[in-house]
Amino acid sequence: MRFYSIEDDLSLEGRWFLQGPVTPSGLEVDPRRFITAEPFSTNGSLRIPLRYKGTPLGFTFADFDMPVVSSKVGQLISSVCGADVQRFPANVDGSAEHFEILNVLCKRPCLDEARSRSITKWTENDGRPDKVGQLRMVIGLRIDPTAVANHHAFRIDGWEIALIASERLKTLLEKHMVSGITFREVG
């Protein structure tokens, strides 16, 4: 099976850009909570402010690469990924459409450091003792497909910023012409 990094399609002219979510009372919710592959819970729907007005997209990465999808796209992803994803209703400012924040819960230890073009790790000289030895930058990301099992959407253990889709999920999203994303093969 082949796998792909899901990436923001920044080539779309006039597209919108989204901020991180806020609660109905206006309290900010850290968007990084949705990229750690950890369960999240909230009471009620969240609101997503616009960073820049523009054309709504079926799949958007908001602040810190937090996935925001139309409800239709959320249903498509759930149909393939099941319990590996959480979906949270979200109102996007200025849009009457229904959107959701997608939280991918699956995390796999599948980074192929030998095949990735360049890996940089935090060192003591970087001034972040809490991160020494952790991944700082990955260029030319490659994964080991044998470490993924039967998951169709997942994060990479140690490099959770990357959101990976199986070929099956990629094909489904392309078939339904989901706007806002591109795919780059990683394994």
N, C-alpha and C positions, 0 to 999 in steps of 0.2 A: 504494500500500500504506500502511496505517496502522501506527503504532508506539505502544507503551505502556511506561511506566515500571513495573517490577515493584516493589511495595512490600509491606512487612510488614503483615499484617492484625492490628493491635493490638486490634481489637474483640472477638476471640475470648476468652471468659471461660475461665479455667482452663488456658490454653495454657502451654507451657513456654517458657523463655528459655535460650539457650545461650551459653557462653563461647567463647573462642578455643581452637584445638586444641593438643594436647600430643603429643609423641612417646611411643612405648611405654615409654621410660625416664623419662618425666615432664618432659622439657624443653619449654618453651613455644615454639610456632611463631607468629610474628607473623601474625594473621589478615589484615592488610593485604596480605600476599603474594598473596592470592587475589582482590584487587580491582584490581590494576594492569594486568590484561590481559597479563601476562608469564608464560611457561611456568614451571612449578614441578616439582620432583621430590622424592621422599621414598622412603626404604626402609621398606616395611611400612605398615600402616594407622595412622591417627592416632586419638586419643581426644578426644572433645569433652565437657568437664565441663558439668554443668547449672548455670546461674545461679539458676534457679527451677524446681522440679519442676512438672510439669503434663502436659497432653495432648500427645503427640507430633504433629508436623505434617509434612505432605508436603513443604513448602518453608518454611524458616526462615532468617531473617537472624540470624546469631550476631554476636559482637562485630565492630565496624567493618564491618557489613553483609556479612560473609562468608556466601555462600549454602551452606546445608546442605539436602540433599534426600534423600528416601527413594531407595533403589536403583531402584524402579519409576519415580519421577519423573526420575531421572538418565537412565534408558533412553529415556523419552519425549523429553526434551530432546535427547539425542544423535541420536535418529531424525530430528530436523529440522535440528539444527545441525552434526552431523558433527564435523569437526576444529576447529571454532570453540570447542569446550569440552574441558576436561580434567575427569576425575572421579577422586576419591581416596577409597578406602574409609575409613570412619570409624565408630568405635563411640561411640555416645552413652551416657554413664553412665546406668544404670538402664533401658536399653531393649534388648530382644532383637532388635529389627528391624535391618535393614541400612540404613545411611545412607552418604552420600557428601558430600564437600566439592566444590562445583562451582567450577571456575576458567574463567571466560569469557575466551578469548584474543583475541577480535576487539575492536579499538578503532577507532572511526571519527571523523574530524573533522567532526562534523555538528551541533554546537551552533548553534542559530539565535539569536544574541544579540539581534537586532532584535525577534523575536517573543516571546522569553522576557520575563516580566513585570519581573524585576529581576535584574541581574548586579552583584556586588560583587567587585572585585579587590583583592589585597593591595597596600598602599602602604608607602612607607618609614616612615611614622608608626606602622605596626602592630608594629614591632619584630621583624620576620621578614625580614631582607634576602634570605634564600634563596628567598623566595616572591613578591617584588615583581613585580607584573604578572600573576601567576597568579590563577585563579579562587578566590575565597574563599567565595562564596555564590551560589547560583542559585535563584531563586524563580519559580515558574510556568514550569518548564523546557519548552522547545520545541526540536525538532530539524528539520533540513532532510532530509526523506526521500530526496531525490535524491542525497545524499552517502552513502547507506548501502549501495548495490548490492544484492546478494542475500543479506544476512546476516539471521539470524533471532534471534540473541541477541548483544548487543555492549555495550561500554562506550563512553562518549563521551570522545574525546581531550581531555584537559585537565580533565575532570570525571568521573573514573572511578568515583566513588561511585555514580553512577546506573547501574542495570542495565536495559537496554532490550530488549523483546521485539517481534517482528513480530506482526502480526495472526494469522498462521498459527500461531505458537507459542502465543499467548494462547488462541486457540480450542481448540487441542489440550489445554492445561492445564485449561481450563474444562470441556471435554468429560469429562475424567477426574476432575473434581471435586477438584483438588489443594487441600488445605487449607493455610492459613497465609499466602496472598498475596492482594493485590488489584492491580488495574491502573488506571493513570491515563493517558489518551491524551496523547501529547506531540508527535505529528506524523503 
